[in-house]
Amino acid sequence: MTNPMAARMARTSMLCALAALMAACMLAPKRAPRGVDTLVIVHANDMHAQLRPDKQGNGGMARIATIVKSLKAERPDVLALCAGDTVQGDAVSTIFKGSPIFEIANTIGFDASTLGNHEFDYGLEQLAEFRRIAEFPLLCCDILRGKKYIADAPGRIFNVDGVRVGVAGVTTHEDIARKGLTFLPIEAAVREQVEALRPRSDLIVVLSHLGKEKDIELAEAVEGIDVIVGGHSHDAIETPIEAGGALIVQAGARARYAGRLDLAIDLDSGEILSFEGRLIPADAQTVAPDPEAQALIDSWEAKVAETVETIIGQNPQALDTEQTTQALCRIWSEVFGTDFATSFSGSIRGGLPQGELRVRDFYNVLPFDNTMFILQLTRDEAAEFVEGAQFAEDKPLYSVAVNDYNGQQMIERLKLPEERIERTGVNWRDAILEHVKENGSLAPAAAAAR
């Protein structure tokens, strides 16, 4: 039989507990709606140590600094990002192993950068030096050195005038020496960062050095990415690409443009309500060089001017990249006395001008400090790697001059035995410079002597 007194006491206790709970709910402060806010992302990528304007007088890192600083001076809701390959492409970068370029990048006002593949060109110790010099964090979530991330962090949250922006960095695995590094699966590494950053962020940005097509694939594969600020493929994307729920932007290369992406964000839902993206040309007519950046550039240029401004020859006509590659391969073949010479696409970075040839021109087209290999290849092997090879005579092996980076790729692909490999130790640029100095042009020695 139920005890009436016990039942009344239980009912009273339940009512008291319910009343206390309701009172607590009424007293607890409600989270106020945060509403809609704005964010401007200004971005650059693949500047490749473009310290000087191009031949038309446009571009250059000092003008990128002006664009970034002007935007930040105008409004407080600006986040400045760089998508890698800041170094490699100018004599100052090559001679001083990229360090001055990060000093100059400090004057631009970046809040963060990812690593490009060319940040690895000078070795892992020099990459550590870049981290020391940079006054902004370097972010990369997919490459480890030992058990630690190769960069300062895989990702970071930035509070930009009240908007919490989670930024993760990701870097291509292409064209990076693999020794001492562990490469994580890209999609999984990015997904892990998105999931880690999302609970504390209003917006997720992936700062990517993968290239446009890979960025599209990443956006479609990984949920939760709002924006991808890209690099590596040198695409000047005029209007943001929409893919997999993300906006993808990229600003060309060689400090010719900065990109601007304006966003209106519902901070309660995390939804991008509207956006507008465009490229800002770093034109001489509209953008003056930033005085601080330009002064630093001038000081570093002065240190190399005596060497790189020396005139060493003449060029009767301008050569594009393909023509320059053909001319340089012919010189390497002559200098090293080989049947052929070859250089893979991307190794030679541009063409040569008509008229006076300066040392600087060869630093620009041969920015990497490669040395030369001489490989002994069969006819079929040579035909595979030497475009348009003409075999004047039939013999068991043909000698091919090639830079060490491309040469190592050939050795691994063909599984060449050591007796068919000669590592000359001669810098590929020095071989060209000596030839041009001696002959006054790119012409063969015999032709130049006539």
N, C-alpha and C positions, 0 to 999 in steps of 0.2 A: 504493500500500500504506500502511496506517495505521501511524504510528510508535507503538509500545507505550508508550514513555517519555512522549511528549507527551500521550497519552490519559490516563495515570495522573495526570499533573500537572494536566490540566484537571479531572479528576474530583475531585482533592484540593482544588483551588481552589473548586469549586462547593460541596463539602461544608463547607468553612470559611466560605464566605459564608452558607450556609444556617444554620450553627450560630450565626454572629454575629447574624443576623436574629432567630433564636429567642431568643437571650439578650437582645437589645434589647427584644423584646416582653415577656419575662418581667420585665425590670427596669422597664419603663414603668409609671407609676402608672395604675391604673384609675380612671375617673371614678365617684365614689360616687353611688349613686342619691340624688336630692334629695328624693324622697318627695312627700307631700301637704302642702300649706300652705293657709292661709286668707287671704281678702281681703275687706274690707268697703268698699263704695263708698257714700258718703253724697253725695247730690246735690240740687241745686235748679235751677230754671230760671224764666225770665220773672218775675223778682221785680218788675220795673217800678217801681223806686224806692219800694217799699211800706215807708215808714219808720214809719208809724203802724199800729196794729192796725185791723182792720175794725170795722164798726158793732157787732158782737157782742163786741169786745174781743180777738179772736183774731188770730193771724198777726203779720206784721211781721218785718223783717230782723233785729232784735235777738233774736227768738226762734229764727230760723234759726241765728244765731251760737251760741246756747246748745246747740242740738241737735248741731251740728258739733263744737264744742269739747268737749262732754261725751263724745262718742264717742271723740274723739282722746285724751282724758285716760284713758279706760277701757282702751284697747288700742292697740298700736303698728301694727296692720295696716290702718289706715284711710286711704283716698284720698278727698279731698273735691273734687267737680267741680261746675262751674256751666255750664249749657247756653245762656247768652246772654240778651239783653234784660234786663240788670241795671238799666239806666237807663230813663227816660221814663215818667211816670205820676204824678208828684208835683210840687208847686210848687217845692220845693227843686231838683229835677232840672231843671225848665224854666228857672228864673231863673238858675241857675248852670251851665247847660249840661252837667249830668251829672257834673261833677268830684267833688262831695261824695259821690255815690253810690258811686263807686269807692273813696274813702277809707273809707267805712263798710263796703264789701265786704271791705276788707283785714282788718277785725276778725273776720270770720266764720271765716277759716282755710282758704279754698279753696287747693287745690294747682294748679288750672288752670281756665281757662274758655275756651269758644269765644266768638265774636262773634255777637250777634243782629243782626237788621236794624236795630233801634232804636239800636244803638251807632253807626250811621252817620248818625243824624238831625241831629247838630249839625255835620256836616262832617268832612272828612278830617283837618284840623289838630287838631280836638278829639278825634278818634279816636286820633291820635298822643299827645295829652295823656293819654288813658285808659291807654295803654300805659306812659306814664311814671309815672303814679300807682300803677297796680296792682302789688302785691307778689307777684303770681302770674302765670305766663305766659298770654298770650292766644294761642290756637291757631286757625288757619284755613288749610286747604290748597287752597281753590278760588277765592280772590280775590287778584288782584295789583294793586299800585299801581306802575306802571312795570314793571320787571323783578323787583321784590321782592314777597314775600308781604306782605299788608296787616297781618298780625298779627306777633307776636314770632317765630313759627315755624309750620310746617304741622303738626308733631307733635313729641312728646317722650317719652322713656322715664323712668319714675319707679321707683325702687327702694323698694318699700313693705314694710319688714320682711323683705327677702329675696326678695320676689316682684317680678319685672321687668314693669312694666305699660307697654305702648306705647299712647300716647293721641294720636289725630289729631283735629283740629277741622274742622268743615265747616259752612258757613253758607248759608242760603237766598239765592237771587238775587232774590227778590221784594221789592218795596217799598224798594229801595235806589237812590239816584241813581247813574246809571251813569258819569257824566263822570269821567274820570281813572282808571277801574278796568277791569281785564280779568277776566272771569268764565270760569273753566275748567269744562269738563264735569265735573259732580259725581262721577259714578261712576268716571270715569277718574282723577280727582284723589285720591279716597279709595283706590282700588285701588293707586295708586302708593305712597301712604303705608303701607298695610297691608303691601305687599311689602317696603318699606324697613325697617319696624319689626319685622316678624315674626322675622327671624333672631336678634335680640337681646332678644326679649321672651318672657315666659311667657304673657301675655294681651294681646289687642288690644282696646282700647276706642275707639269712635268717639264723640266728643263733638259732638252734632249739634243744629243749629238749623234743621231742615228740616220738622218736624211728623211726627206719628205715621205717617200713611199713607206719606209719603216715606221714613221710616225703615224701614218694612217692605219697601218696594221696594228700598231700598239693601241691606238684609240679604240679600235673595234674589238680588241681582245681583252682589254682591262677595263672593268667598270669603275666609275667614280672619278675619272679624269675630267676636269673642266676645260683646261687649256694646255696645249703643248706648244712651248716656245722652242722652235727647232733650229738645227744647223746641220752641217756636214755636206749636204747636197748643193749648197750655194743657190738655192731657189729664192728668187725675189717674189714672194707671194703677196700680190696686191690686195686681195680680199681673203679673209680667213676661210680656210677649208673646214667644213663641218663633217665630222666622221665619228661614229660611235658615241655621240653625246658630247664630244669635245670640239673645241675650236683649235685649229692648227695654224700657226703663223711662222714666218721665217723672213729674214731681211737681207737676202742676197749674200754678198761677200765683199771682202776687201774694203770695209768701211765706206762703202758707196751709199748705203742707206742705214737709217735706223727704222725700226718698226714701232708703231703705236697701236695699242689695243685698248679701247675704252669699254668698260663694262658697267652695267647697272645690275646690282645683286640684291635679291631678297635674302636678308641675313637670317630670317627665321626658317626659310625652307632650303636655303643654299642654291636657289635657282637663279640662273643668269636670265634676267628679264629682257635685256637688250644689249647689243654690242655693235661696235664699229671699229674696223681695223684698216690701217693704211700704212704705206711706206712714206717715210720722210726723206727726200733726197738730200744728201749732204753736199749741196751745190755751192759753188763759190759765190754765185750771185745772191743767195738767200741766207747762207750760214757762214758766219765768220769763225775762224779757228779760235778755240778757247785759249786765252793767254797762258794760263798755268800749264796746260798740256803742251802747247806749242813751245814754251820755254824749255821744258824738259826734253822734248823731241830735238830741239836745236842743239842742246848741250850734248846729247848722245850722237847726233849726226856729226858734230864737230870732231868727235873723237875718231871717227872712221873716214872723214872726208879726204884726208891726204892719200889714203889707200884706195878708196873705192871710186874717187872721181878722176883717177888717172886715165887718160885716153891711151888705149893700147892698139887700136886698129880702126878700120873703116868698113862699113857694110854698104854695098851698092844699092840694096833694096831691103825694105822691111820684110821680116820673116814671121809667119805665124807659128803656132806651137808645133805643128806637124813638120813644117819646113825646117824649123830650128832643130827639132829632134833628128831629122835626116842629116843636117849639117854637122851636128855634134857627134853623131855616131860615126860619120865618115872620118872625123878628126881622131876619135878614139881608136878606130881601126888602124889609122896611119901611125899614130903615136906608139901604140903597143904592138904594131906589126902583125895584126891578126887578119884572118880572112874576112871576118864580119865583126860588127858591133851592134848591140841592141839595147833598147831601153823601153820598159813597159809604160803604158799609158799612165799619166799622172806623175811620173818621176820628174819630168821636165816641165816647169811651171810657167809656161808662157812663151812669147816670141821675143825676137830681137829687133831693135829699131834700125831704120835707115840712117846712114851717116856715121857719126863718131860712135865707136864702141868703147865704153868705159868698163872698168872692173866691176862697178856696181851692176851693170846689165847682166853679168854672168852670176853674180850672187842672187839676183832676182830670179833667173830661170833655173839655177841650180842651188837652191837654198840649203839643201841637206849636205851634211859632211860625209858623203859616201866615199868609199875607196873602190878601186877597180879589181875585178876578178878576170882571169882568162880561163875559159872553160874549153875543153876539147870534146867536141860533139860529133856524133855520126851525122851523115847527110840528112837522115830523117829527123833527128833531134834538132839540128840546126834549122831545117825548114819549118819546124813547129814554132820556133821562137824568133826567127829573123824574118820579118815581113819582106816579101819580095826577094828572097835570097836567090842570087844567080851563081850557080856553081861552074866556074870556069874550067875546073879540072876535077877529075874523079880521084878521091883519096880516102883512106879509111876514116880519118878524123879531120875536122875543120876547127880552127881556133876562133873563139867568139869572145870579144871584150864586153863586159857588162858590169854595172855597178853592183856592189856587194849585196844590197838589199834584194834586187831582182835576181842576182846570181844565186843567192841562198834558196830562193823559191824554186829556181830551175834545178838546183842540186837535189833538193828534197823530192821534187816531182819525178826527176829522171833517175833518182838513186845513184848519182854519179860516184864512182870510186875516187878516193883521194888523189890517185896518180893523174887524174884528168882535171885537177883543180889547181890553179895558181892564184894565190892571194898576193897581189902586187904591193898592197899597202899605199899605193899612190892615190891621192885625193882626186876624184874625178873632175872637180872644178879646176884644180891646179894644172892638170894636164891640158885642159882647154886654154887656160890663161897663158901658159907658156907657149903654146902653138900660136895663138893670136899675137902675142908680143913679138915672137920671132918672125912671123910672116906678115904682120900688119893687117890680117883679114882672116876670114873663115876659110879661105880658099886652100886647097891642098898645097903642100910645101913646094912641089914642082911648079905648079901654076903661079904661085906667088913669086917665085924666083925669076920668072920670065920678064 
